[in-house]
Amino acid sequence: MLKNLKVGVAMTGSFCTIPQVLPVVEDLVKEGCDVYPILSEIVSVTNTRFIQADELIRTLEILTDKKVITSIKEAEPIGPNKLLDILAVIPCTGNTLAKLANGITDSSVTMAVKAHLRNDRPVVLGPSTNDGLGANLKNIGLLMNMKNIYFIPFNKDAPHSKKNSLIANFELLKPVMESALEKKQYQPVLM
Ligand SMILES: Cc1cc2nc3c(=O)[nH]c(=O)nc-3n(C[C@H](O)[C@H](O)[C@H](O)COP(=O)(O)O)c2cc1C
C-alpha cells in the first residue's frame, strides 16, 4: 500500500533518537516509497555526541537520492506543488510539537507541515521529548484533536529517571501511515 507513495520524512532535534529513526527511513525506501528528507535548521548544522550533521545529510541524500530540505524557502513548495502524499515528523521534539499546536511556522519542518496540511493530507508525528507529560502535554492534546494529524503510539521513556518523558514507538511508522492515509488514528495510541 505504501509503494510509490511520496513520503516526507522530517527530523527535528531529538538528537539521541535520530540514529534509531534512520533504519525506519531505510525501511520506507526498501518498501518502495519515494522519500523526501527534511531536517530542522538546528539538526542540519549541529554536531552532537549522537550524530554529526554533515554525516546525517550525506546518509539521507544517498539513501533517498534527494537533496535534503533544510530551510523554510525549500519547504514552501511542498504546498503549491502538492509534493507529498504523507509527511512524518520523526522524531518530533517538544519544541516542534508546541509550534505545530499553536500555529507557529518558523522552521523548515513547521513550514513543511503547514504547506502539506494546506493540501488536506495526513501528517504523522512521532514525539520524543522530556516534557511530554509536562509543558507539552496540552500541546499533544491539541494536536490529537487537529484534523489530519496522527500520532505514532508513544509511551513513557525512562519513567523513574525522567518522569515527564515520552517516546514514540518508531517501528510502528508503516501501520500508522497506512491508517493515517485512511484518515484513521492507529490504536492503541498509548502503549
Ligand atoms: C544533545 C541534545 C539532545 C536533545 N534531545 C532532545 C529530545 O530528545 N527531545 C526534545 O524535545 N528536545 C531535545 N533537544 C532540544 C532541541 O534540540 C531544541 O529544543 C531545539 O530547539 C529543537 O528544534 P527543532 O524542533 O526545530 O528541531 C536536545 C538538544 C540537544 C543539544
The ligand as a Tripos MOL2 file, in Angstrom:
@<TRIPOS>MOLECULE
LIG
   31    33     1     0     0
SMALL
NO_CHARGES

@<TRIPOS>ATOM
      1 C1         22.1110   16.7000   22.5820 C.3       1 LIG1
      2 C2         20.7100   17.2450   22.5480 C.ar      1 LIG1
      3 C3         19.6460   16.3800   22.6860 C.ar      1 LIG1
      4 C4         18.3150   16.8530   22.6710 C.ar      1 LIG1
      5 N1         17.3050   15.9620   22.7820 N.ar      1 LIG1
      6 C5         16.0270   16.3910   22.7120 C.ar      1 LIG1
      7 C6         14.9590   15.4710   22.7680 C.ar      1 LIG1
      8 O1         15.1350   14.2500   22.8470 O.2       1 LIG1
      9 N2         13.7000   15.9430   22.6850 N.ar      1 LIG1
     10 C7         13.4290   17.2900   22.5760 C.ar      1 LIG1
     11 O2         12.2470   17.6550   22.5220 O.2       1 LIG1
     12 N3         14.4420   18.1940   22.5130 N.ar      1 LIG1
     13 C8         15.7310   17.7800   22.5760 C.ar      1 LIG1
     14 N4         16.7480   18.6970   22.4920 N.ar      1 LIG1
     15 C9         16.4170   20.1320   22.3890 C.3       1 LIG1
     16 C10        16.0610   20.5300   20.9480 C.3       1 LIG1
     17 O3         17.1010   20.1910   20.0620 O.3       1 LIG1
     18 C11        15.7670   22.0360   20.9210 C.3       1 LIG1
     19 O4         14.5510   22.2890   21.6270 O.3       1 LIG1
     20 C12        15.6750   22.5940   19.5060 C.3       1 LIG1
     21 O5         15.3210   23.9660   19.5770 O.3       1 LIG1
     22 C13        14.6740   21.8430   18.6700 C.3       1 LIG1
     23 O6         14.4900   22.4940   17.4390 O.3       1 LIG1
     24 P1         13.6230   21.7910   16.2970 P.3       1 LIG1
     25 O7         12.3480   21.3270   16.9500 O.co2     1 LIG1
     26 O8         13.3750   22.8580   15.2970 O.co2     1 LIG1
     27 O9         14.4520   20.6870   15.7500 O.co2     1 LIG1
     28 C14        18.0690   18.2480   22.5240 C.ar      1 LIG1
     29 C15        19.1510   19.1160   22.3630 C.ar      1 LIG1
     30 C16        20.4510   18.6300   22.3830 C.ar      1 LIG1
     31 C17        21.6000   19.5950   22.1770 C.3       1 LIG1
@<TRIPOS>BOND
     1     1     2 1
     2     2     3 ar
     3     2    30 ar
     4     3     4 ar
     5     4     5 ar
     6     4    28 ar
     7     5     6 ar
     8     6     7 ar
     9     6    13 1
    10     7     8 2
    11     7     9 ar
    12     9    10 ar
    13    10    11 2
    14    10    12 ar
    15    12    13 ar
    16    13    14 ar
    17    14    15 1
    18    14    28 ar
    19    15    16 1
    20    16    17 1
    21    16    18 1
    22    18    19 1
    23    18    20 1
    24    20    21 1
    25    20    22 1
    26    22    23 1
    27    23    24 1
    28    24    25 2
    29    24    26 1
    30    24    27 1
    31    28    29 ar
    32    29    30 ar
    33    30    31 1
@<TRIPOS>SUBSTRUCTURE
     1 LIG1         1 GROUP 0 **** ****
